[in-house]
Amino acid sequence: MKKTFLITSAIVVLGIIAIGAYILRPSDEASAPIQATPIATQAQPSPSAATEAQANPTETSDPQAAEPGLTGTTTYRISQAESEVRFSLDEILRGKPFTPVGVTNQVAGEINLDFDQKQALVGAIQVNARTLKTDSEFRDRAMNNEILETDEFEFITFVPTEITGLPQEVVIGEAVQFQVTGDLTIRDVTQPVTFEITATLVDASRLEGSGKTTVLRSDYGLIIPSVPSVADVSDEVLLEVDFVALAS
């Protein structure tokens, strides 16, 4: 009986070690520097969205440039060197409240401003999930290998479908607030989300802004591995972006 117990215990310990080794194994590096997908190659908003935009001019992507020198269409491309994407959530770590934060500058996307037609268009935004870093290498490996499965799903993607709340007038140097709704894909799950955006057209060549939204881990099937030192991980996850987009 004692021998059987020892064998069973050894098997359990070996199983735990094997699972831990799998979760904490080194994860794949980013396959290449991230690049924006040109808006010109992406699908345009559906006719229904366009119809709604025409019916509600103060709640659409129709800003009016107040600067007389702004004409034509300018494409602004997110600059990784000056931009950052973050996620954060709450947990109890070793008996104390803690907020892990994951950060990367590997975000790419384009924004078109048509100053003649008074329209704005936000293209698909991509984040390389493999490059997200937290306070702990062990946490990063668990996040990549078990939670986000970045070996298979390298990118997190947000595809905008609607812009609402833009004012009728956009003035260089003045911040505007609006909402961008779209489809957020994490791993192989896509859910609709709305980002609250604050942006400033600093000058004709530079656009700065920030955005945030809250999503639920459970909506994406993101399960935190069981770790003795971690408890009560929140279902809510705050997603934030600070961006600088430069005329291209």
Secondary structure, DSSP 4 states (H G I P E B T S, - for coil): -HHHHHHHHHHHHHHHHHHHHHHTSPPPPPSS---PPPGGGSPPPPHHHHHHHHH-GGGSS--EE--TT--SEEEEEE-GGG-EEEEE--EEETTEEE--EEEE--EE-EEEEETTTTEEEE--EEEEGGG-B-S-HHHHHHIIIIIS-TTT--EEEEEEEEEE---SEE-TT-EEEEEEEEEEEETTEEEEEEEEEEEEEEETTEEEEEEEEEEEGGGGT--PPP-TTEE---SEEEEEEEEEEEE-
